[in-house]
Amino acid sequence: MIVDDDRNSTSLLQTLLEMDGFEVLVVPRGLDVFPKAAEFVPDIFLVDYHLADMSGVEVVEQLRASDQYVDIPIIMASGRDVSREAHAAGVNMFMVKPYDPGHLSEQLLSLIG
C-alpha cells in the first residue's frame, strides 16, 4: 500500500512496482489507510512524510498502535531527511526522495521476505 497524495509520482511508482510483480493500492489520504487496509490487507506500507490531511508520522504511529498492523513493515519516504523522526515513529526503513524505483523494489522484497 502506497500512502501518498502526489498523484504524479504515485502513478508512475505504481506502474513500475506492478511491472515488478507487486499488487499496489494507492491511498492518497492518511484517514483512509485503515478502511483500505482492512479491505486490501497489505504486506507492506510505503508512507510519505507529507500528506494533505495528516503527517506520515501520525499514520505510522497509528499503524504501530494497531494489533492488526504492528508487524507489517513500513517504509517512510520524504524529500528531506527526517529519518530520526520516522524511526522514532516505528518505521522499518526510511528513504529520501527521489529514489530509484529498482532499489525500492529490492528493499520491499527484502522487508517482506
LOVOPA-748989 format. One record per residue (C-alpha): residue number from 1; x, y negated, z. Coordinates in nm, 3 decimals. Example, Ala and Ser with C-alpha at 12.3 -4.5 7.8 and 13.67 -1.06 7.14 Angstrom:
2
<i 1	X 1.230	Y 0.450	Z 0.780>
<i 2	X 1.367	Y 0.106	Z 0.714>
END
This chain:
113
<i 1	X 0.000	Y 0.000	Z 0.000>
<i 2	X 0.136	Y -0.339	Z -0.102>
<i 3	X 0.014	Y -0.625	Z 0.119>
<i 4	X 0.095	Y -0.942	Z -0.073>
<i 5	X -0.108	Y -1.235	Z -0.208>
<i 6	X 0.122	Y -1.315	Z -0.502>
<i 7	X -0.072	Y -1.162	Z -0.793>
<i 8	X 0.205	Y -1.206	Z -1.049>
<i 9	X 0.473	Y -1.022	Z -0.854>
<i 10	X 0.239	Y -0.754	Z -0.721>
<i 11	X 0.102	Y -0.677	Z -1.066>
<i 12	X 0.450	Y -0.617	Z -1.203>
<i 13	X 0.560	Y -0.428	Z -0.893>
<i 14	X 0.251	Y -0.209	Z -0.903>
<i 15	X 0.316	Y -0.120	Z -1.267>
<i 16	X 0.682	Y -0.038	Z -1.203>
<i 17	X 0.606	Y 0.175	Z -0.896>
<i 18	X 0.329	Y 0.359	Z -1.079>
<i 19	X 0.577	Y 0.434	Z -1.359>
<i 20	X 0.796	Y 0.591	Z -1.086>
<i 21	X 0.505	Y 0.813	Z -0.982>
<i 22	X 0.365	Y 0.620	Z -0.687>
<i 23	X -0.006	Y 0.567	Z -0.635>
<i 24	X -0.034	Y 0.199	Z -0.545>
<i 25	X -0.306	Y -0.011	Z -0.386>
<i 26	X -0.254	Y -0.388	Z -0.366>
<i 27	X -0.423	Y -0.568	Z -0.078>
<i 28	X -0.391	Y -0.948	Z -0.102>
<i 29	X -0.523	Y -1.033	Z 0.247>
<i 30	X -0.395	Y -0.920	Z 0.584>
<i 31	X -0.750	Y -0.896	Z 0.716>
<i 32	X -0.830	Y -0.632	Z 0.453>
<i 33	X -0.543	Y -0.397	Z 0.545>
<i 34	X -0.731	Y -0.184	Z 0.798>
<i 35	X -1.051	Y -0.128	Z 0.596>
<i 36	X -0.849	Y -0.048	Z 0.282>
<i 37	X -0.601	Y 0.173	Z 0.469>
<i 38	X -0.891	Y 0.374	Z 0.612>
<i 39	X -1.004	Y 0.450	Z 0.254>
<i 40	X -0.663	Y 0.482	Z 0.087>
<i 41	X -0.458	Y 0.645	Z 0.370>
<i 42	X -0.117	Y 0.508	Z 0.265>
<i 43	X 0.213	Y 0.691	Z 0.307>
<i 44	X 0.396	Y 0.360	Z 0.341>
<i 45	X 0.324	Y -0.013	Z 0.370>
<i 46	X 0.511	Y -0.287	Z 0.185>
<i 47	X 0.414	Y -0.612	Z 0.359>
<i 48	X 0.503	Y -0.964	Z 0.252>
<i 49	X 0.606	Y -1.200	Z 0.529>
<i 50	X 0.392	Y -1.489	Z 0.399>
<i 51	X 0.023	Y -1.414	Z 0.345>
<i 52	X -0.254	Y -1.668	Z 0.291>
<i 53	X -0.472	Y -1.557	Z 0.581>
<i 54	X -0.219	Y -1.438	Z 0.842>
<i 55	X 0.150	Y -1.364	Z 0.876>
<i 56	X 0.301	Y -1.035	Z 0.769>
<i 57	X 0.440	Y -1.004	Z 1.121>
<i 58	X 0.085	Y -1.006	Z 1.258>
<i 59	X -0.010	Y -0.732	Z 1.011>
<i 60	X 0.288	Y -0.521	Z 1.119>
<i 61	X 0.215	Y -0.574	Z 1.489>
<i 62	X -0.147	Y -0.465	Z 1.438>
<i 63	X -0.040	Y -0.158	Z 1.240>
<i 64	X 0.211	Y -0.061	Z 1.510>
<i 65	X -0.058	Y -0.105	Z 1.778>
<i 66	X -0.288	Y 0.142	Z 1.600>
<i 67	X -0.252	Y 0.513	Z 1.677>
<i 68	X -0.351	Y 0.590	Z 1.318>
<i 69	X -0.069	Y 0.385	Z 1.158>
<i 70	X 0.202	Y 0.373	Z 1.425>
<i 71	X 0.420	Y 0.633	Z 1.250>
<i 72	X 0.372	Y 0.518	Z 0.890>
<i 73	X 0.687	Y 0.349	Z 0.753>
<i 74	X 0.669	Y -0.025	Z 0.690>
<i 75	X 0.894	Y -0.238	Z 0.471>
<i 76	X 0.865	Y -0.615	Z 0.501>
<i 77	X 0.980	Y -0.849	Z 0.226>
<i 78	X 1.039	Y -1.222	Z 0.217>
<i 79	X 1.220	Y -1.482	Z 0.012>
<i 80	X 1.419	Y -1.577	Z 0.320>
<i 81	X 1.597	Y -1.364	Z 0.574>
<i 82	X 1.355	Y -1.309	Z 0.862>
<i 83	X 1.486	Y -0.959	Z 0.931>
<i 84	X 1.518	Y -1.009	Z 1.308>
<i 85	X 1.156	Y -1.112	Z 1.340>
<i 86	X 1.046	Y -0.832	Z 1.107>
<i 87	X 1.237	Y -0.566	Z 1.300>
<i 88	X 1.109	Y -0.702	Z 1.632>
<i 89	X 0.755	Y -0.654	Z 1.497>
<i 90	X 0.833	Y -0.291	Z 1.417>
<i 91	X 0.929	Y -0.258	Z 1.051>
<i 92	X 1.148	Y 0.027	Z 0.935>
<i 93	X 1.323	Y -0.187	Z 0.675>
<i 94	X 1.347	Y -0.548	Z 0.563>
<i 95	X 1.423	Y -0.663	Z 0.208>
<i 96	X 1.499	Y -1.012	Z 0.079>
<i 97	X 1.312	Y -1.110	Z -0.239>
<i 98	X 1.374	Y -1.085	Z -0.523>
<i 99	X 1.474	Y -0.723	Z -0.502>
<i 100	X 1.547	Y -0.464	Z -0.765>
<i 101	X 1.234	Y -0.251	Z -0.819>
<i 102	X 1.452	Y 0.055	Z -0.881>
<i 103	X 1.620	Y 0.002	Z -0.545>
<i 104	X 1.278	Y -0.041	Z -0.385>
<i 105	X 1.162	Y 0.292	Z -0.527>
<i 106	X 1.469	Y 0.461	Z -0.378>
<i 107	X 1.401	Y 0.302	Z -0.039>
<i 108	X 1.033	Y 0.401	Z -0.048>
<i 109	X 1.126	Y 0.761	Z -0.126>
<i 110	X 1.387	Y 0.770	Z 0.150>
<i 111	X 1.133	Y 0.646	Z 0.407>
<i 112	X 0.851	Y 0.881	Z 0.312>
<i 113	X 1.096	Y 1.170	Z 0.279>
END
